[in-house]
C-alpha cells in the first residue's frame, strides 16, 4: 500500500476503494462485498489518527512485512524500548529499529520499498495495521510514509505479558535451509500464533497496493505440518476486509514468522500460499526457504493465565426477548476489577472441549461504580457461546474472564455535550456510559436508542429510572416496527430509525460528541450523515458489533 497520489484510470470502479481487485474478488465470492466496502471507506484512513499514533508509541515490538532482493515476502519483528515507534505527524511513522543481522529482511528495507506494519499489544489484544512506503533509512531505523491505517478486531489473540531482557553481546548465527527440521516442525505444531506477510502491487499508484502484515491465531496446534515443506491452518472469521486473502488471490507468495515466546527465537518461512474452501476455509502453504534466528529477541512473553480469574454468576436476568444480563463477582472473594464505561470483558466459555473454551468479548453494561461486572449477551441463532450462556449457565455457576479492556470510552472530563446513539444490542456499552454521565451531573447528555419493538428493547426500566433521577440526562427511543401493544410515550417516543434528522432535532447545531454503537448498517449511514453535516471526525466515536467490526 503506497503513499503516492492515485494515477489510475478515473473510470476505474476501484479507483477510490480502499481495496484492490484481489480483495474485492474475495469479498464478492464470500458474500460480504456490498456490506464491507462503504464501511471500509470510512474506517481505512490515509493517515494515523491520534489514538493510533499514541498506540504505536507505547509498543515494545512491531511486526514488519517486506520483500527481499528476490522479491520474496518475509515477516519479522522489530524491537525497541517503548517510544522506538513514533509519529512526527499523522502521515509518517518513524521506527528506530532495524532487522537483526541474519534476519531474512536484514538487507531488504530500501527507499520506496513497500512496507506493512502490524502493531499488536498481546496483553490487551489491541492491534492496528499501517501500510505504506519507506521514505528514508539510516543506521538507526527508517521512516514510513503512511498509505493506509486501520484497526483490527481482537479475535484469536492469545493474551501474553511482555518483559524485556538485556540484549546479549553476541547471538548464535541464523540457520538457513530449504526445509523444516524435526525441531522446527514441533515448534510450529505447538504454536498458537503466527504472523503473515503478503502483498500486491498493480499498475499505477494506489494506496490499496503494497505489503500487509497480519496476525493469525488459534488454539495450540491449529497449524498442521505435512512433510518438511508444507503446512496449513484454518482461516477463522475476522473483519471481512480479506487483505491477506486478497493479496494471495493475485500473488500467491507469502512469508510467515513464528515466535518462540519462551526463548525469543524467530522462525521465518517464505513460499507460496493458497486458499482452499469457502465455508470452512484453510490456507495451505508450500515452503521454499527457512530462516531460524535463535534467541534474537530481547523479549519474553508469558501466557496471561494470571490475568484470567474465575467469576461466579451472582444473578441472571432477561432484559428483552433476546438479551440476558449476567452479573459476575470474583469467586476468590477479591476486589472486582475496575473498568471505564464502554469497555468490554473477554470471557472464556466451555463448549464441547473443556480444554479449548470459546473466547468471546462482551461489552460491560453495568454501573462502573458497582461491585459487580455485568455483561449483557444477545442470543444469536447459531451462536454456540451465546446459546450456552442463555440456556445452560445459571446463578451460582462459574466462568473465566480476563481484565476489562477497550478504547471506546468516555473521556474523564468531557468538553462538550454527549450524545449516546445506539441500535440493537449496541445499547450495552451505552448503558454503562449513561450511568457515568448521570453520576457526574455536569455534562448535558442524550441517550438515543433504536429498537425493533418493545420486546426487543432491553434496559427500559433501568434507563427510565436513570433519566428520571438525572437532570443532565435525557432520552429518546425509536421503534422501527412497534407492536400493537406498544404505546407511544409509554416505552418509545417515535417510529423509524435513528438518523441525522432526529439528532438534529434533539441537538440543534450538532454541537456535541457523538458515541455510536450498533450494527454495521446503522453505523455506515449515521457516520456518513454526521460527517456530511459538518461534524468534525474527532467528535464522532463508534464501535461496531459483529465480524465486520473495526
KEVO-573112 format. One record per residue: x negated, y, z of N, C-alpha, C in turn. Coordinates in steps of 0.001 Angstrom, whole numbers, plus 500000, padded with zeros to 6 digits. Each point is the difference from the previous one (the first is absolute). Layout:
N
XYZXYZXYZ...
REM end
This chain:
550
499160498819500000500840501181500000499122501234500000500184500877499070499087501093499738500558501328500447499087500973500165500417501340500377500157500901498792499700499513498790500011500869498838501410500404499617500116501083499240501303500430499517500546498984499031501315499906499920500653499050499121499863500449498551499424499101499155499848500303498594500801499031499135500963499298500604500744498990499274501012500633499054500527499168499125501040500430499068501173500556500788500440501247499747501098500578500782501313499269499821500099499176498934501216499226499790499954498649500701498880499686500603499829498736500710500936499970501204500919498998500103500928499959501142499294499798501335498751499512499981499252499794501247499177501234500379500087501059499229499101501146500165499963500532501426501147500208500606500049500591501332500176498976501108499935498723499655500210498963501004498751499818500846500156499692501297498840499655500821499473498598499706500672499275499108499609498634499656499541499930498551499135499039499712499634499752498610500858498863499440499757499648498759500880499056499298500041498632500675498856499531500498499977498686500642500845499966501259499895501038500832500816500069501211501479500063499653500333500791498972501401500112499581500529498659499501499171499255499276500433498683499488500351499062501150499120499922501001500252499098501131501241500447500761500157501295500226501192500507500686501267499632499226499940500141498673501163499661499168500302498518500088498982499176499928500186498544500015500574499527501328499635500683501089500454499583501322501217500788500484500567500835499114501288500621500273499998501184500934498860500713500130499958501133500926499649501312499297499847499969498688499489501170499279500872501248500189501298499877499792500866501170500087500054500555501418499825499140500971500065500438501396498723500693500437498835499454499612498751500480500571499442501210499269500260500168498708499386501087499241500343501387500554501287500351500173500275501353500507499470500226501405500002498953500817499482500141501361498494500230499978499282499238499188498548500134499958499570501358499478500794500600499135499655501333499495499948501025501131500641499695501115500012500937501118498963499656501059499683498722500158499104499631501107498575499722499542499769499779498695498634499870499486499547501396499612499050500532500752499633501410499845498625500138499340499780501095499261498688500235499379499026500698500948500218499884501275499160500625501012500200499247501310499162500302500983500133499403501325500803500931500901501183499602500452500700500800501006499163500106501276500264501015500792499211500220501216500005498782500916501135499328500084500082498818500864499020498920499545499856499822498677499076498995499472498552500458500183499746501294499867498647500513500199499557499738501442500890500227500947499685499736501403499791498509500242500788499174499315499905498552500173498623499491499573499522500420498830498691499530499534498884500436500936500140501179500590498935500528500853499814499210501289500960499154500377499881499261501257499582498544499790499790499586498751499740498591499719498523499647500123499678498768500471498606499550500053499556499259498741500928499657499117499628499338498748501066500255498945499600499845498740500895500086498856499732498814499089501005499577499255499819499017498942499833500758498698499003499603499189499722500677498741500108499001498854500557500447498882500099499204498783499326500762498871499117499326499255499308500625498868499497498879499082499315500406498929499464499033499036498478500093499957499354498857499741498550499987499886499579500314498565498713499871499710499480500339498674500558499106498912500465498801500358500625499088499034501509500191499922500503501073500616501423500348499994500848499012500791499379499270500917500738499048500827500490500698501270501262499799500397500493500614501240499447499282501233499688500786501023499599499463501292500678500824501090500230499382501125500490500703501188498955499894501093499888501043500827499058499981501107500523500905501110499236500112501091500335500886501110498908501048500179500413501228500259499104501091500351500228500332501470498911500193500750500094500117501453499290501258500471500550500634501032499356501153500615500689500363501294499425500921500726500660500525501183501274500729499574501064499957500809501199500767499630499632501441499635500506500432498856499612501286499445499118499845498779499487498760499737499171499802498814500802500203498718501322499870500094500890500364498904500679501309500387499892501002499139500587501303500292500539500597498711500964500875500145500642500612498842499815501512500049499056500537499215499787501454500020501184500785499461500779499382499115501244500594499516500884498848499541501302500233499771500906498885499668499638499244498724499170500577499146499643499337498748498726499201500052499312499968501165498729499293500087499915499194501292499214498921499925499692499194501178498502499723499979499312500446501034498563499799500119499733498777500861499152499088499511499663498774500715498502500009500275499605500100501250498580499972500361499574498576500317500061499152498992499568498608500112499863499448498591499149498993499852499796499320498720499936498501500249500263499170498987499860498553500181498573499636500393499883498963500809498693499563500487499173499395498869498697499960500205499118499332499042500401498523499911500118499507498780500447498626499802501481499878499765500772501047500310501441500020499720500208499989498487501057499354499556500293499947498564500234501380499399500344500986500843500231501360499525498855500949500349498848499472500413498906500850500473499550501004498946500024499625498738499540500905498933501135500384499068501245499886500474501135500118499083500707501342500032499772500837500994500752501243500134499268501130499296500521500423498852499361501021499179500978501121499702499456501105499482500819501141499601501135499550499097501222500443500314501213499730499225500489498552500110499344499174500846500503498637500191501405500023500583500835499060499554501296499797500636499777499339501360500634500560501029499852499479501366501391499841500606500210498888500678501203499811500806499602499844501452500686500682500898499719499900501431501260499611500755499823499185501005501083499629500904499568500346501415500748500908500631499803500256501414500976499147500780499493499223500943500873499091500754499554499983501456500952500171500890499759499975501446500656498741500538499200498972500231500554498690500333500762500003501313499568500808500959500652499995501315501431500500499930500288500948499079501341500567499893500710499575498720499305499261499123500534499516498720500334501148499042499405501161500197500188501103499054499037499817498831500440500369498819499095499966498852500420501030498963499008500438499243500211501020498979499029499746498867500485500186498784499142499783498835499764501313499277498779500181499556499664501171499190499096499527498866500283500481498798499275499575498818499582501230499209498872499932499355499543501131499209498675499695499344499170501032499801498711499808499349498911500685500807498789499478499856498882500484500780499494501324499420500010501049500822499529501315499564498490500100500055499424499599501131498544500035500132499573499001501059498731499615499899499426499050500950498625500502500411499672499836501289498676500340500479499495498862500877498945500232500744499415498925500794500852499621501207500953500863500364500841499728501166501349499393499652500494500291498803501327499512499649500484500595498699501313500222499907500570500504498759501282500768500302500464500738498999501250500744500086500969499473498957501204499727500422501045499489499109500955501119499631500274500155498709501067500879499544501293499205500017500966500457500784501230499238500211500850499998498733500417498806499581500951499865498905501403499735500521500121499013500900501279499657500614499761499603501454500957500339500851499945499598501405501394499595500440500092498898500724501309499550500462499839499030501158501026499936500828500006499090501134500421498610499581499687499033500841500415498610499795500741499514501232500886499013499799500733499444501128499062499167500876500341499777501276499098499321500922500132498474499995500694499438499023500265498565500032498716499177499846499971498846500674498972498970499832498613500444500444499914501054500817498714500421500543499834499396501392498943499239500185499702499435501316499326501062500856500575500277501153499485501070500861498675499587500629499042500921499938498686499760500587499451501297500567499310499893501119499237501111500546498608499979499374499439501170499758498682500109499384499012500582501007498814499399500095498948500575500831498718500077499180499195500988500321498793500264499235498772499460500730499051499436499225498726499521500522498871500830499404498835500010500627498846500657499368499681499318498667499649500793499012499642499431498704498611499373500102499836498729499647498681499352500137498979500602499038498729499919500385498936500562499166499858499236498700500174498690500053499905499173498785501186499049499956500337499582498796501101499075499787499531498841499128500603498839500156499679498907499082500346500411498569499280499505499012500314500362498616501357499454499578500625500697499051501273499528499455499783498695499248501003499141500031499941498712499299500912500069498789499435499806498819500744500113498740500080498630499350501202499638499528500189498709499348501147500081499010500219498916499293501087499915499028501189499225500545499872499409501179501085499206500554499971500059501512501109499557500608500136500018501453499257498830500635499350500269501128499394498944500801501062499419500927499753498839500601500980499442500960500293500961501156498974500724500480500222500941501098500875501170499550499806500441498778500815501102499476501441499552499765500201498790499572501353499465499838500710499959501349499295499559501040500592499972501339500349501414500460499137500961499721500231501407500337501300500478499365500168499747498732501182500485499271501275499340500513499960498695500240501220499286500391500407500300501442499141500657500782500373500422501350500428501466500044499886500698498882500224501449499994501484500340500089500288501158500625501355500547499991500048501359499295498869500416499437499902501315499376499024499949498831500338500674498911499041500229498926500323501338499355499034500523499247500191501252499278499690499765498531500760500662499128499917499761498558499651501292499277499118499886499007499691501093499080500520499638498616500832500850499436500473499834498623500016501375499344500161500015498682500068501288499328500432499877498556500384501123499450500325500091498573499747501420499538499298500140498897499812501311499386500474499935498564501111500708499724500520500070498647499411501174499245500571500286498852499518501114499194500486501324500589499168501024499853500348501299500542499647500084501474500429501057500623499719500234501427501320500128500733500223499102500937501261499988500742499723499553501424500676500609500943499770499662501404500316498546500303500857499370499211500381498606500239498901499025499607498971500459499277498904499131499612498939499977501091499191498947500038498863499947500907499991498765500867499381500103501185499813498867500892500932500080501199500332498830500508500821499887501208499319499065500989500024500371501274499592499112501086501256499648500785500231498704500192501257499555500609499740498949501064500918499922500967499944499020501081500956498856499712499606498799500361500897498845500018499773499255501305501081499571500627499880499290501259501096498969500162499828499150500979500975498955500286499504499168501163500705498926500321499522499118501070498664499384499614499173499710501008498717499368499731500209498756499135499259499918498897500170498888499074500902500314498825500449501253499876500900500318498883499280499959498656498652500044500017499221499855498772499539498553499894500259499379498874499554498632499766498887499987498963499084499030500109498861499884499100500050498657499310499791500014498673499933498763499217498629499934499355499200499014500376498659499900499462499125501126500498499025500396499192499049501039500407500192501293499216500986500052499087500163501173499146501420500563500003500874499455500808501405500413499882500630500169501383500773501094500147500814500170501195501341500613499604500966499906500902501329500535499740500706500331501300500995500882499915500752500377501190501348500579499578500998499932500888501314500563499667499946501517499960500773500585499100500107501456499917501266500407500735499836500374501262501147500350500826500589501344499574501310500218500244500618501284499638499330501164500701499894501128499279499415501202500562500863501202499690499368501079499481500752501231499764500558500110498587499857498938499201500561499928498646499335500956499020498849500589500350499249500766499008499290499065499029499534498851500485499313498991499189498787500582499293499189500781500744498789500555499417499006498905499630499770499066500916499054498923499724500492499115498864501257499559500078500527499125498958500091500734498666500298501291500036500049500769498760498643500107499341498949500182500808498654500004499435499672498654499367500319498918500714499708498660499481500802499690498739501145500628499839500806499817498789499214500416498751499154501020500150499258500533498853498518499668500034499471499670501179498579499680500135499867498965501110499744498731499663500012498942501026498789500006500915499010500848499760498814500012500854500336500560501379499424499386501013500290500408501375498813499681500889499919500708501113498994499718501017500666499820501351499537499043500783500527499745501342498872500189501009500350500405501211499047499966501100500700499455501236499347499027500644500446499430501268499044500484501090500558500367501157499210500483501132499977498930501085498806499660500464499894499176501203500066500969501174501151500091500633500227501011501018499181499763501258499490498780500193499210499706501203498523500313499812499482499894498761498567500211499771499698501259499191501011500617499386499758501154499158499458499652498630500094498751499592499528499585498679501077500239498943499554500189498750500909500204498876499779498913498959501094499559499385499955499055498897500707500641498811499229500386498985500531500677498824500105499021498833501096500079499284500238499149498835500439500868498827499608499632498796500544500630498807500369498914499015501012500269499187500475499005499040501257500487499323500880499071499668501242500344499325501190499418500759501061500803500103501187499612500761501218500026499098501005499225500390501261500006499252501144499795500978501155500509499630501211499825500793500787498828499458500466499142500883500841498872499606501309500057500767501130499743499290501315499984500624500595501391500072501323500045500214500704501272500177500744500039501325500513498854500460500675499952501295498958499924501105499440498811500196498875499834500915498729500180499181499479501203500013498857500339499159498699499576500663499005499653499174498650499685500473498984500691499104498891500383500607498852500492499250498950498893499989499580499619498807498965498984499824498741500685499478498839499598500523498760500730499742498881499034499643499347500258498850498847499227499558498736500795500299499100499413500777498800500692500487498885499922498970499353501142499754498864500055499082498682500299500720500049500760501102498781500255500763500363500236501462499063499620500880500183500100501445498821500758500598500283500943500882498961500696500765500383499927501471499132499390500818500226499943501444498982500895500691500488500899500880499128500905500750500122499678501493499049499256500561500104499624501417499811501203500937500872500147500961499877500962501106499845501446499544500516500338498824499714501311499412500753501139500678501150499719500607500809501057500603499615500207501461499769501248500422499754500264501431501315500113500768500959499183499637501325499999500617500383498572500352500800499864501060500610498723500335501485500269500250500820499014499697501443500183500021500618498898500848500740500390501034500621499027500901501501499968499742500562498786499919501438499848499840500724500706501124501174500533499672500752500824500943500861499183500954499512498834500413500809499181500904500268500724501313499053500840500416500199500716501246501079501049499924500301500489498807501017501038499864501400499401499967500117498760499549501306499354499966500424499657501433501234500340500342500527499666501312501304499242499835500320499253501026501286499303500020501039500949500592501105500144499290501098500850500469501241499149500243500702500334501064501289499354500279501119500884499468500975499371499378501171500740499517500885500303501200500017501271500412500784500396501174501478500101499666500307500387498766501400500066499579500078499879498494501132499523499537500292499870498571501390500575499785500109500968499082501277500683499839500268500284498520501174499619499482500345500357498617500265501494499897499450500633498984500211501426499762500990500260498877500131499020499095500936500096498879500182498601499448500674499868498887500235498687499400498701499259499720498960500722499577498776499328499577498743500455500738500111500831501011498837500472500755500155499613501469498967499403500558499981499611501411498746500554500660500149500510501219498870500539500757499497498987501017498678500010500199499342499149500987499125500898500865500261500012501301499162500755500921498952499064500576498728500401499916498881499144500363499247500591501194499624499136500919499160500403501130498831499019500088498807500460500425498853499091500102500271498864500972499740498791499576500227498827500836499033499972501178498816500618499825499003499964501070500273501011501104501068500796499874500338500973501019499182501275499949499098500102499033499187501199499864500781501142499382499353501161499847500699501165499457500370499811498537501139500570499634500426499985498603499157500995499210499455499627498856499176500954499246500820501191499531499374501158499963500675501203499522500020500003498481500905500770499439500048500150498550500505501382499655499704500427498776500492501275499507501263499745499188501054500797500186501237499777499241499740499967498501500469498928499360499771499777498580499069498839499735499256499548501034499067498905499795500719498653499957499242498974499596500567498662499895499229499025500886500555498796500140499411498973500851499749498745499169498752499512499912499732498734499311500414498824500882500818499120499461500584498900500770499675498679499317499697498978500800499773498643499494501212499145500348500577499350498988501232499230500194499753498571499548500155499052500917499794498602499668501094499476499083499587499384498910500962499394499074499761498489499989499718499431498833499836498547499916498673499532500605498931500793499803498681499611500478499597500911501154499984499509501220499668500856501144498577500536499934499119499331499233498620500471499869499873501156499016501021500200499177499975501063499000501285500828500098500136500819501041501227500780500154500132501053498905501240500381499725500253501063499032499665501340500628499288500831499266499644501339500467500977500999499390500664500759500840500925501022499517499742501295500764500399501109499405499836501309500616501364500660500088500430500369501206501311500607500211499841501351500686500742500987499513499948501323500616500525499940501430499373500792500852500471500133501380501133501012500016501167499581500467501198500832499908500406500624501323499289499679501075500446500458501308499348501295500450500339500389501195499461501196500628498557499734500421499064500834499516498589499788500323499717500162501484500907500633500733499804500187501439500476498792500803500649499044499363500532498835500719498888499005500304500281499073500883499022498987500395500163498718499200500662500078498858500173498841499124499654500426498581499692499024499156499834500211498565501228499427499304500703500833499236501192499515499313499743499955498502500217498824499414499999499863498550501421499685499563500378500490498840501347499777499481499862499412498607500477498788499820499685499190498830501247499787499154499881500291498716501090499730499068499896498560499505501116499300500010500022498640499473499926500058498476498981499379499434499880499884498550500509498629499585500804499924498925500613498714499625499004498858499878498821500281499445499006498939499828498756500248500854500144500783501054498861500317500853499852499004501126498983499148499909499813498958501020499767500609501376499199501069500057499687500599501304501212500696500604500699500806499204501147500721500552501113499032500410500199498942499253501020499025500374499605499224501256498714499754500145499525499341501224500289500875501217499724501291499886500261500915501109501490500082500300500819500154498969501439500157500208500650498739500561499589498837499501500752498771500285499422499138501112498702500142500297499375499040500910499358500604501233499668501277499979499359500594501170501016500761500835499968499768501303500950500615500920499237500671501153500723500731500816499403500603501190499334498912500840498781500257500432499226499025500752498962499286499174500201499926498671499004499398499115498806500947499857498903499466499453498785500804499852499528500014498551499229501008499692499304500075498713498731500813500192499102499928499006498736500714500057500085501284499185499347501036500493499961501271499272498670500695500265499580500815499034498787500777500144500302501363500586499147500968499695500188501354500502500768500841498997500810500941500461500689500906499076498989500728499116500382500240498749499117500667499042500851500720498968499342500773499146500690500689498919499807501497500063500029500640498835499760501435499889501260500793499670501146499343499852501259500702499730500555500466501333499463501098500520500328500443501354500250501503500011500711500440501017500189501430500222498708500614500529499710501259499651498862500672500622500288500250501479498958500176500767500183500244501435500765501292500254499765501005499150500681501288500170500489500483498630501201499580499579500509500428498691500065501520499899499647500503498810499982501450499787501284500508499363500752499116499377501229500377499301501136499107500462501249500386499689501115499079500230499744498660499316500610498969500515499767498638499504501310499413499491499930499359498830501132499251499463499591498536499910500731499136500675499811498558499918501082499456499074499619499565498815500978499513499015499699498548499681500993499141500160499778498568499800501178499375499284499774498784499534501055499187499396499761498557500379501081499256500211499884498593500329499199499777501268499153498948499979499216499674501188498852500985500196499814500947499073499045501075500204500321500868501199501158499794500605500389500742501191499125499657501204499353498826500016499368499513501229498904500925500532498990500431499206499007500905500603500576501370500318501094500383499280500602501311500224500670500091501371500506498887500496500615500012501331498949500334501054498808499385499866498928500314500943499604501473499899499936500530498775499671501414499823501087500889500599501267499616499831501102500798500550499917500068501517499643498897500645499831500014501456498928501006500408498883500018499258498912500917500342500410501452499795500700500293498898500427501370499731501035500464501021500905499109500387501004500359501000499350500268501355498953499241500300499323500190501282499246501319500040499371500383498887499212501232499984500881501240500079501180499948499363500983501093499995499440501305499425498868499959499304499351501222499544500222500278498523500073498970499192500061500167498549501396499644499499500645500888499226501287499637499389499820498796499077500910499046500061499851498776499212501362499496499536499978499395498818501182499341499439499710498512499853500967499183500380499944498564499754501024499699498906499534499625498814500876499779498843499841498552499565501107499270499912499900498578499667501072499599499001499613499123499094500937499432499040500162498510500207501237499541500114500305498582500178501129499611499058500185498714499817501085499546499137501353500282500632500161499602501259501277500175500701499752499836501492501083500019500772499868499911501442499397498705500488500225498913499272499438498717500404498496499947499815499488500854499105498568500021499700499337501271500535500555500550501074499465501225500587499468499696501393498700499659500121499445499680501321499781501250500840499951499815501295499658501028500994501025501135500079501224499777499559500978501088499971500212500609501389500331499177500979500305500523501340498775500637500631498842499364499839498772500525500581499691501393499465500151500183498693499686501296499401501035501054500366501257499608500073501027500959500402499729500517501409499605499105500902499664500413501371498777500890500014498991499656499181498773500771499943500262501415499499500769500105498921500295501314499419500837500835500966500962499377500665500861500733500932499216500601501159498877499376500357499242500478501150498815500863499646499807500328498714498838500796499580500454501147499113499847501222500472500468501160499242499215500216498713498771499511499937499177500229498809500213498960498905500779498943500273500137498884499063501427499901499487500152499992498677501300499813499354499919498817499041501166499483499623499992498816499138501049500117498903499750499253498926500973499888498908499856498597499429501125499266499949500008498629499502500863499925498751499445499358498963500743499800498763500205498511499757501241499639499620500291498635499578500186499993498495499363499059499322500152499919498551501275499260499603500407499023500816501230499247499703500767499749501301500611501020500580500692499804501284501155499010499885500226499251501058501109499049500064501286500742500370501108499313499882501289500609500370500006500405501466499337499181500845500024500300501432498999501081500414499101500394499100499078501096500304500742501331499885499813500858500978500718501263500038499029501176499910500236500955499089499157501194499950499998500707501350498817500527500327499771500709501262500070499072501218500194498714499753499985499029501089499088498851499558498714500296499922499028499006499547499228500461498789500628500841499142499252500553498882500560501364499648499159500794499315500349501395499728500359500273498554499470499201499070500297500216498580499736498713499235500422499962498757499791498822499159498986500320498909499385498947499500498991500146498959498649499554500518498947500500499371498643499647500393499264501247500495499027499792500821499201501116500490499199500557498831500212501284499680499318500608498868499600501430500324499399500669499018499514501351500218501134500960500338501130499853499322501113500916500248500418499966501469500028498820500588500350499887501417498939500675500870498727499736499717498937500587500813499984501514499883500260500534498809500055501452499839501166500607500778501092499260500090501153500478500759499696500030501492499287498982500475499680499918501424498858500936500378499020500139499101498800500799500295499820501018498877500734501108500021499868501008498940498544500456499851499531500010498745498623500377499741499009498871500118500419498849500554499155498804500129498695500298500732500048500913500949498810500349500765499781499049501154499581498784499699499845498962501023498960498989499554499586499163500933499238498794499672500989498855499844499896499274498889500939498927499694499311498651500188500585499174500861499525498638500229501035499057499400499579499215499002500920499180499227499624498531500143500995499146500168499730498570500098501197499232499472499722498998499167501080499196499461499569499246498772500937499455499251499676499238498797499329500877498944499351499340499062499221500709498992500846500977499189501194499592499562500831500890499202500382501264500740500294499866501277500317501153500839498827500967500041498797499476500213498830500854500084499667500644498660500066499215498926499686500529498673500801501257499715501322499904500158500863501114499631499827501174500952499910499739501310499956501098500963498656500727499962498897499258499879498696500648499896499948500862498740500506499472498885500000500762498741500837501270500127501164499896500626500878501166500137499378501063500913499389499566501089499372500961500906498826500706499327499195499242499269498873500621499303500497500987498944501033499598499242500539500883498972500592501267500607500484499903501235500573501167500677498933500895500611498731499603499868498920500840500477499494499705501389500433498904500602499472499644501322498554499529499837499037500601500694498600499587499853499796498529500359499076499362499296499759498569500218499620499696501438499276500926500655499578499735501377501157500052500986501189500417499553501171500005500873500940498826499712499576499089499125500804498819499669499221498767500447500516499283500984499352498822500562500954498821499797499473498864499564500924498901499709499364498651500258500866499035500221499586498609500137501090499142499381499570499026499213500946499135499307499971498614500609501139499335500004500083498631500498500090499051498816499266498878500073500099499002498950498674499819499291499941499069499009498737499659499356499416501115499163500793501031499645499458501102499214499616501157500873499977499811501305499633501086500897498576500464499762499768501267500146498662500549499780499535500686501278
REM end
